[in-house]
């Protein structure tokens, strides 16, 4: 019973972190306020980046994959930080907190 109570208290504190709004409302507000990018432009830009990295690393696929993985990690971190800033969400304590907040907002897009 105590463990269930502690879990409910943790969940309640997580959902109240978004500037007094629930994560779904905060996510919707952030989505509406974010400038959208054309999918074709994004695809062409990403393709150009991959081709340039291939050229820079002289077609060494292993090194290219390491570089793209590093770039993807950095982009992901920036996206999460941007999301947290735009939704007035407190910094998440761990990966589970981050995944939970993002999952709640992702339900809006489904």
DSSP file (Angstrom, degrees, kcal/mol; ACC not computed):
  #  RESIDUE AA STRUCTURE BP1 BP2  ACC     N-H-->O    O-->H-N    N-H-->O    O-->H-N    TCO  KAPPA ALPHA  PHI   PSI    X-CA   Y-CA   Z-CA
    1    1 A X     >        0   0    0      0, 0.0     4,-2.2     0, 0.0     5,-0.2   0.000 360.0 360.0 360.0 -41.0    0.0    0.0    0.0
    2    2 A X  H  >  +     0   0    0      1,-0.2     4,-2.6     2,-0.2     5,-0.2   0.910 360.0  51.2 -64.0 -41.5    2.8    2.4    0.8
    3    3 A X  H  > S+     0   0    0      1,-0.2     4,-2.4     2,-0.2    -1,-0.2   0.898 110.1  49.6 -63.5 -40.2    4.6    1.7   -2.5
    4    4 A X  H  > S+     0   0    0      2,-0.2     4,-2.3     1,-0.2    -1,-0.2   0.904 111.4  49.2 -65.0 -40.7    1.4    2.4   -4.4
    5    5 A X  H  X S+     0   0    0     -4,-2.2     4,-2.3     2,-0.2    -2,-0.2   0.921 111.1  49.2 -63.4 -44.3    0.9    5.7   -2.5
    6    6 A X  H  X S+     0   0    0     -4,-2.6     4,-2.3     1,-0.2    -2,-0.2   0.895 110.8  50.8 -62.1 -40.7    4.5    6.7   -3.2
    7    7 A X  H  X S+     0   0    0     -4,-2.4     4,-2.5     2,-0.2    -1,-0.2   0.909 110.6  48.6 -64.2 -42.3    4.1    5.9   -6.9
    8    8 A X  H  X S+     0   0    0     -4,-2.3     4,-2.4     2,-0.2    -2,-0.2   0.896 111.4  49.9 -64.3 -39.8    0.9    8.0   -7.0
    9    9 A X  H  X S+     0   0    0     -4,-2.3     4,-2.2     2,-0.2    -2,-0.2   0.901 111.2  49.0 -65.2 -40.5    2.6   10.9   -5.3
   10   10 A X  H  X S+     0   0    0     -4,-2.3     4,-2.1     2,-0.2    -2,-0.2   0.926 111.9  48.4 -63.6 -45.2    5.5   10.7   -7.7
   11   11 A X  H  X S+     0   0    0     -4,-2.5     4,-2.3     1,-0.2    -2,-0.2   0.897 110.9  51.1 -62.5 -40.9    3.1   10.7  -10.7
   12   12 A X  H  X S+     0   0    0     -4,-2.4     4,-1.0     1,-0.2    -1,-0.2   0.900 110.4  48.5 -64.2 -40.7    1.2   13.7   -9.3
   13   13 A X  H  < S+     0   0    0     -4,-2.2    -1,-0.2     1,-0.2    -2,-0.2   0.871 110.7  51.7 -69.1 -34.5    4.4   15.7   -8.8
   14   14 A X  H >< S+     0   0    0     -4,-2.1     3,-1.2     1,-0.2    -2,-0.2   0.918 110.0  47.9 -66.3 -42.5    5.6   14.9  -12.3
   15   15 A X  H 3< S+     0   0    0     -4,-2.3     3,-0.4     1,-0.3    -1,-0.2   0.663 107.8  56.1 -76.6 -12.9    2.3   16.0  -13.9
   16   16 A X  T 3X S+     0   0    0     -4,-1.0     4,-0.7     1,-0.2    -1,-0.3   0.383  84.1  87.5 -95.3   5.7    2.3   19.2  -12.0
   17   17 A X  T <4  +     0   0    0     -3,-1.2     2,-1.6     1,-0.2    73,-0.9   0.603  61.7  89.8 -77.9 -11.5    5.7   20.3  -13.2
   18   18 A X  B >4 S-AB  21  89A   0      3,-0.6     3,-2.6    -3,-0.4    71,-0.2  -0.434 115.6 -78.7 -94.9  64.1    4.5   22.0  -16.4
   19   19 A X  T 34 S-     0   0    0     -2,-1.6    -1,-0.2    69,-0.6    -2,-0.1   0.821  93.7 -50.7  52.2  39.1    3.9   25.6  -15.2
   20   20 A X  T 3< S+     0   0    0     -4,-0.7    -1,-0.3     1,-0.3     2,-0.3   0.402 122.4  99.3  82.2  -4.6    0.6   24.7  -13.6
   21   21 A X  B <  S-A   18   0A   0     -3,-2.6    -3,-0.6    -5,-0.1    -1,-0.3  -0.779  79.8-106.4-110.4 157.8   -0.7   23.1  -16.8
   22   22 A X     >  -     0   0    0     -2,-0.3     4,-2.3     1,-0.1     3,-0.3  -0.448  37.1-106.5 -76.5 161.7   -0.8   19.4  -17.5
   23   23 A X  H  > S+     0   0    0      1,-0.2     4,-2.8     2,-0.2     5,-0.2   0.834 118.4  57.2 -59.1 -34.1    1.8   18.1  -20.0
   24   24 A X  H  > S+     0   0    0      2,-0.2     4,-2.3     1,-0.2    -1,-0.2   0.933 109.7  43.8 -63.5 -44.8   -0.8   17.7  -22.8
   25   25 A X  H  > S+     0   0    0     -3,-0.3     4,-2.3     2,-0.2    -2,-0.2   0.913 115.4  48.6 -65.3 -42.8   -1.9   21.4  -22.6
   26   26 A X  H  X S+     0   0    0     -4,-2.3     4,-2.3     1,-0.2    -2,-0.2   0.906 112.2  48.9 -64.5 -41.3    1.8   22.5  -22.4
   27   27 A X  H  X S+     0   0    0     -4,-2.8     4,-2.7    -5,-0.2    -2,-0.2   0.906 110.4  50.4 -64.9 -42.3    2.7   20.3  -25.4
   28   28 A X  H  X S+     0   0    0     -4,-2.3     4,-2.3     1,-0.2    -2,-0.2   0.913 111.0  49.1 -62.3 -42.7   -0.2   21.6  -27.4
   29   29 A X  H  X S+     0   0    0     -4,-2.3     4,-1.6     1,-0.2    -1,-0.2   0.909 112.8  47.5 -63.3 -41.8    0.7   25.2  -26.7
   30   30 A X  H  X S+     0   0    0     -4,-2.3     4,-1.0     2,-0.2    -2,-0.2   0.906 111.0  51.6 -66.0 -41.4    4.4   24.5  -27.6
   31   31 A X  H >< S+     0   0    0     -4,-2.7     3,-0.6     1,-0.2    -2,-0.2   0.919 111.0  47.3 -61.7 -44.1    3.3   22.7  -30.9
   32   32 A X  H 3< S+     0   0    0     -4,-2.3    -1,-0.2     1,-0.2    -2,-0.2   0.823 113.6  48.3 -67.5 -30.6    1.1   25.6  -31.9
   33   33 A X  H 3< S+     0   0    0     -4,-1.6     2,-0.3    -5,-0.2    -1,-0.2   0.583  92.5  97.1 -86.2 -10.4    3.9   28.2  -31.2
   34   34 A X  S << S-     0   0    0     -4,-1.0     2,-0.3    -3,-0.6    -4,-0.0  -0.629  77.8-120.6 -87.2 135.2    6.6   26.3  -33.0
   35   35 A X        -     0   0    0     -2,-0.3     2,-0.2     1,-0.1    -2,-0.1  -0.547  31.3-135.5 -70.1 133.8    7.5   27.3  -36.6
   36   36 A X        -     0   0    0     -2,-0.3     2,-0.4     0, 0.0    -1,-0.1  -0.617  10.3-145.5 -93.6 152.1    7.0   24.3  -38.9
   37   37 A X        -     0   0    0     -2,-0.2     2,-0.1     2,-0.0     5,-0.0  -0.937  26.3-104.9-118.4 139.8    9.5   23.2  -41.6
   38   38 A X     >  -     0   0    0     -2,-0.4     4,-2.2     1,-0.1     5,-0.2  -0.404  25.1-136.1 -61.2 133.0    8.6   21.7  -44.9
   39   39 A X  H  > S+     0   0    0      1,-0.2     4,-2.5     2,-0.2     5,-0.2   0.860 103.2  52.7 -62.9 -37.6    9.3   17.9  -44.9
   40   40 A X  H  > S+     0   0    0      2,-0.2     4,-2.5     1,-0.2    -1,-0.2   0.909 109.4  48.5 -66.3 -41.2   10.9   18.0  -48.4
   41   41 A X  H  > S+     0   0    0      2,-0.2     4,-2.5     1,-0.2    -2,-0.2   0.918 112.0  49.8 -63.4 -42.8   13.3   20.7  -47.3
   42   42 A X  H  X S+     0   0    0     -4,-2.2     4,-2.7     2,-0.2    -2,-0.2   0.928 111.4  48.8 -60.4 -45.9   14.2   18.8  -44.2
   43   43 A X  H  X S+     0   0    0     -4,-2.5     4,-2.5     1,-0.2    -2,-0.2   0.916 112.8  46.8 -62.5 -45.0   14.8   15.6  -46.2
   44   44 A X  H  X S+     0   0    0     -4,-2.5     4,-2.2     2,-0.2    -1,-0.2   0.901 112.9  49.6 -64.5 -40.7   17.0   17.4  -48.7
   45   45 A X  H  X S+     0   0    0     -4,-2.5     4,-2.1     2,-0.2    -2,-0.2   0.927 111.9  47.6 -64.2 -45.1   19.0   19.2  -46.0
   46   46 A X  H  X S+     0   0    0     -4,-2.7     4,-2.6     1,-0.2    -2,-0.2   0.913 111.0  51.9 -63.3 -42.0   19.5   15.9  -44.1
   47   47 A X  H  X S+     0   0    0     -4,-2.5     4,-2.4     1,-0.2    -1,-0.2   0.898 108.9  50.4 -60.5 -40.7   20.6   14.2  -47.3
   48   48 A X  H  X S+     0   0    0     -4,-2.2     4,-2.2     2,-0.2    -1,-0.2   0.884 110.3  50.0 -65.1 -38.3   23.1   17.0  -48.0
   49   49 A X  H  X S+     0   0    0     -4,-2.1     4,-2.5     2,-0.2    -2,-0.2   0.936 111.1  48.4 -65.3 -45.7   24.5   16.7  -44.5
   50   50 A X  H  X S+     0   0    0     -4,-2.6     4,-2.5     1,-0.2    -2,-0.2   0.926 112.1  49.4 -61.0 -44.4   24.9   12.9  -44.8
   51   51 A X  H  X S+     0   0    0     -4,-2.4     4,-2.2     1,-0.2    -1,-0.2   0.900 111.2  49.4 -62.6 -40.5   26.6   13.3  -48.1
   52   52 A X  H  X S+     0   0    0     -4,-2.2     4,-2.9     2,-0.2    -1,-0.2   0.906 110.6  49.5 -66.4 -40.5   29.0   15.9  -46.8
   53   53 A X  H  X S+     0   0    0     -4,-2.5     4,-2.3     2,-0.2    -2,-0.2   0.910 109.9  52.0 -64.5 -40.8   29.9   13.7  -43.8
   54   54 A X  H  <>S+     0   0    0     -4,-2.5     5,-3.3     1,-0.2     6,-0.3   0.918 112.8  45.5 -58.4 -43.2   30.6   10.8  -46.2
   55   55 A X  H ><5S+     0   0    0     -4,-2.2     3,-1.4     3,-0.2    -2,-0.2   0.923 111.9  51.1 -66.1 -44.8   32.9   13.1  -48.2
   56   56 A X  H 3<5S+     0   0    0     -4,-2.9    -2,-0.2     1,-0.3    -1,-0.2   0.853 114.7  42.8 -62.4 -36.0   34.6   14.4  -45.1
   57   57 A X  T ><5S-     0   0    0     -4,-2.3     3,-1.7    -5,-0.2    -1,-0.3   0.155 114.3-116.3 -99.2  18.7   35.3   10.9  -43.7
   58   58 A X  T < 5 -     0   0    0     -3,-1.4    -3,-0.2     1,-0.3     3,-0.1   0.860  68.2 -59.0  50.6  45.8   36.3    9.6  -47.2
   59   59 A X  T 3 <S+     0   0    0     -5,-3.3     2,-1.2     1,-0.2    -1,-0.3   0.679  88.2 152.5  60.5  22.9   33.4    7.1  -47.3
   60   60 A X    <>  -     0   0    0     -3,-1.7     4,-2.5    -6,-0.3     3,-0.3  -0.725  29.3-163.7 -81.2  99.0   34.5    5.3  -44.2
   61   61 A X  H  > S+     0   0    0     -2,-1.2     4,-2.8     1,-0.2     5,-0.2   0.841  82.2  55.3 -59.1 -38.7   31.1    4.1  -43.2
   62   62 A X  H  > S+     0   0    0      2,-0.2     4,-1.8     1,-0.2    -1,-0.2   0.930 112.1  42.7 -61.9 -45.7   32.0    3.2  -39.6
   63   63 A X  H  > S+     0   0    0     -3,-0.3     4,-2.4     2,-0.2    -2,-0.2   0.881 113.1  53.4 -67.4 -38.7   33.3    6.8  -38.9
   64   64 A X  H  X S+     0   0    0     -4,-2.5     4,-2.9     1,-0.2     5,-0.2   0.929 108.5  49.8 -61.5 -45.3   30.3    8.3  -40.7
   65   65 A X  H  X S+     0   0    0     -4,-2.8     4,-2.3     1,-0.2    -1,-0.2   0.890 110.2  50.5 -61.9 -39.6   27.9    6.3  -38.5
   66   66 A X  H  X S+     0   0    0     -4,-1.8     4,-2.3    -5,-0.2    -1,-0.2   0.928 112.8  46.4 -62.2 -44.9   29.7    7.5  -35.4
   67   67 A X  H  X S+     0   0    0     -4,-2.4     4,-2.6     2,-0.2    -2,-0.2   0.922 113.5  47.6 -65.4 -44.4   29.6   11.1  -36.5
   68   68 A X  H  X S+     0   0    0     -4,-2.9     4,-2.7     2,-0.2    -1,-0.2   0.876 111.2  52.1 -64.9 -36.7   25.9   10.9  -37.5
   69   69 A X  H  X S+     0   0    0     -4,-2.3     4,-2.3    -5,-0.2    -1,-0.2   0.923 111.0  47.4 -63.6 -43.7   25.1    9.2  -34.2
   70   70 A X  H  X S+     0   0    0     -4,-2.3     4,-2.3     2,-0.2    -2,-0.2   0.916 112.7  48.7 -63.0 -43.7   26.8   12.0  -32.3
   71   71 A X  H  X S+     0   0    0     -4,-2.6     4,-2.6     1,-0.2    -2,-0.2   0.917 111.1  50.7 -62.7 -42.9   25.0   14.6  -34.3
   72   72 A X  H  X S+     0   0    0     -4,-2.7     4,-2.6     2,-0.2    -2,-0.2   0.893 109.5  50.6 -62.3 -40.6   21.7   12.9  -33.7
   73   73 A X  H  X S+     0   0    0     -4,-2.3     4,-2.4     2,-0.2    -1,-0.2   0.936 111.8  47.1 -61.9 -46.8   22.3   12.8  -30.0
   74   74 A X  H  X S+     0   0    0     -4,-2.3     4,-2.1     2,-0.2    -2,-0.2   0.897 112.4  49.4 -63.8 -40.7   23.2   16.5  -29.9
   75   75 A X  H  X S+     0   0    0     -4,-2.6     4,-2.5     2,-0.2    -1,-0.2   0.924 110.5  51.1 -63.9 -43.7   20.1   17.4  -31.9
   76   76 A X  H  X S+     0   0    0     -4,-2.6     4,-2.4     1,-0.2    -2,-0.2   0.907 109.1  50.4 -59.7 -43.2   17.9   15.3  -29.6
   77   77 A X  H  X S+     0   0    0     -4,-2.4     4,-2.5     1,-0.2    -1,-0.2   0.915 111.5  48.3 -61.4 -43.0   19.3   17.0  -26.5
   78   78 A X  H  X S+     0   0    0     -4,-2.1     4,-2.7     2,-0.2    -2,-0.2   0.897 110.0  52.1 -65.2 -39.6   18.6   20.4  -28.0
   79   79 A X  H  X S+     0   0    0     -4,-2.5     4,-2.6     2,-0.2    -2,-0.2   0.919 111.4  46.5 -62.5 -43.6   15.1   19.4  -29.0
   80   80 A X  H  X S+     0   0    0     -4,-2.4     4,-2.8     2,-0.2     5,-0.2   0.931 113.3  48.7 -64.9 -45.0   14.3   18.2  -25.5
   81   81 A X  H  X S+     0   0    0     -4,-2.5     4,-2.2     2,-0.2    -2,-0.2   0.906 112.6  48.6 -61.0 -41.2   15.8   21.4  -23.9
   82   82 A X  H  X S+     0   0    0     -4,-2.7     4,-2.7     2,-0.2    -2,-0.2   0.919 111.9  49.5 -63.9 -44.1   13.8   23.5  -26.4
   83   83 A X  H  X S+     0   0    0     -4,-2.6     4,-2.0     1,-0.2     6,-0.2   0.934 111.3  48.5 -59.6 -47.7   10.7   21.6  -25.5
   84   84 A X  H  <>S+     0   0    0     -4,-2.8     5,-2.3     1,-0.2     4,-0.3   0.883 113.5  47.8 -62.2 -38.7   11.2   22.0  -21.8
   85   85 A X  H ><5S+     0   0    0     -4,-2.2     3,-0.8    -5,-0.2    -2,-0.2   0.921 113.0  46.9 -68.6 -44.0   11.9   25.7  -22.2
   86   86 A X  H 3<5S+     0   0    0     -4,-2.7    -2,-0.2     1,-0.2    -1,-0.2   0.782 115.9  44.6 -71.2 -26.4    8.8   26.4  -24.4
   87   87 A X  T 3<5S-     0   0    0     -4,-2.0    -1,-0.2    -5,-0.2    -2,-0.2   0.395 106.8-124.2 -97.3   3.3    6.5   24.4  -22.1
   88   88 A X  T < 5 +     0   0    0     -3,-0.8   -69,-0.6    -4,-0.3     2,-0.3   0.868  56.0 159.4  56.1  37.9    7.9   25.9  -18.9
   89   89 A X  B   < -B   18   0A   0     -5,-2.3    -1,-0.2    -6,-0.2   -71,-0.2  -0.710  43.4-114.5 -92.3 140.5    8.6   22.4  -17.7
   90   90 A X        -     0   0    0    -73,-0.9    -1,-0.1    -2,-0.3     3,-0.1  -0.366  46.8 -84.2 -68.0 154.8   11.2   21.9  -15.0
   91   91 A X        -     0   0    0      1,-0.1     2,-0.1     2,-0.1    -1,-0.1  -0.366  50.4-114.7 -60.0 135.6   14.3   19.9  -15.9
   92   92 A X        -     0   0    0      1,-0.1    -1,-0.1    -3,-0.1     3,-0.1  -0.460  12.2-140.2 -75.5 145.9   13.6   16.2  -15.7
   93   93 A X  S    S-     0   0    0     -2,-0.1     2,-0.3     1,-0.1    -1,-0.1   0.805  76.0  -7.5 -77.5 -30.3   15.5   14.2  -13.2
   94   94 A X  S  > S-     0   0    0      1,-0.0     4,-1.9    -3,-0.0     5,-0.1  -0.901  81.8 -83.6-154.4-179.0   16.2   11.2  -15.3
   95   95 A X  H  > S+     0   0    0     -2,-0.3     4,-2.9     1,-0.2     5,-0.2   0.857 122.2  58.0 -64.0 -35.3   15.4    9.5  -18.6
   96   96 A X  H  > S+     0   0    0      2,-0.2     4,-2.4     1,-0.2    -1,-0.2   0.930 106.2  48.6 -61.5 -45.6   12.2    8.1  -17.3
   97   97 A X  H  > S+     0   0    0      2,-0.2     4,-2.2     1,-0.2    -1,-0.2   0.926 113.2  48.1 -58.4 -45.5   10.8   11.5  -16.4
   98   98 A X  H  X S+     0   0    0     -4,-1.9     4,-2.6     1,-0.2     5,-0.2   0.934 112.0  48.1 -62.0 -47.6   11.7   12.8  -19.8
   99   99 A X  H  X S+     0   0    0     -4,-2.9     4,-2.5     1,-0.2    -1,-0.2   0.880 110.8  52.2 -61.9 -38.4   10.1    9.9  -21.6
  100  100 A X  H  X S+     0   0    0     -4,-2.4     4,-1.9    -5,-0.2    -1,-0.2   0.928 111.7  44.5 -65.5 -45.3    7.0   10.3  -19.5
  101  101 A X  H  X S+     0   0    0     -4,-2.2     4,-1.7     2,-0.2    -2,-0.2   0.928 116.0  46.8 -65.7 -44.8    6.5   14.0  -20.3
  102  102 A X  H  X S+     0   0    0     -4,-2.6     4,-2.5     1,-0.2    -2,-0.2   0.890 110.7  53.3 -65.3 -38.7    7.3   13.5  -24.0
  103  103 A X  H  X S+     0   0    0     -4,-2.5     4,-1.2    -5,-0.2    -1,-0.2   0.889 106.7  52.1 -63.8 -39.1    4.9   10.5  -24.2
  104  104 A X  H  < S+     0   0    0     -4,-1.9     4,-0.3     1,-0.2    -1,-0.2   0.895 113.9  43.2 -64.2 -38.8    2.1   12.5  -22.7
  105  105 A X  H >X S+     0   0    0     -4,-1.7     3,-1.6     1,-0.2     4,-0.5   0.863 106.3  61.8 -74.6 -35.5    2.6   15.2  -25.2
  106  106 A X  H >X S+     0   0    0     -4,-2.5     3,-0.9     1,-0.3     4,-0.7   0.773  89.8  70.0 -63.1 -26.3    3.0   12.8  -28.1
  107  107 A X  H 3< S+     0   0    0     -4,-1.2     3,-0.5     1,-0.2    -1,-0.3   0.793  90.9  61.9 -61.7 -26.3   -0.5   11.5  -27.5
  108  108 A X  H <4 S+     0   0    0     -3,-1.6    -1,-0.2    -4,-0.3    -2,-0.2   0.838 102.8  48.7 -67.0 -32.7   -1.8   14.8  -28.9
  109  109 A X  H <<        0   0    0     -3,-0.9    -1,-0.2    -4,-0.5    -2,-0.2   0.605 360.0 360.0 -85.0 -11.6   -0.2   14.2  -32.2
  110  110 A X     <        0   0    0     -4,-0.7    -1,-0.2    -3,-0.5    -2,-0.1   0.480 360.0 360.0 -76.7 360.0   -1.6   10.7  -32.6
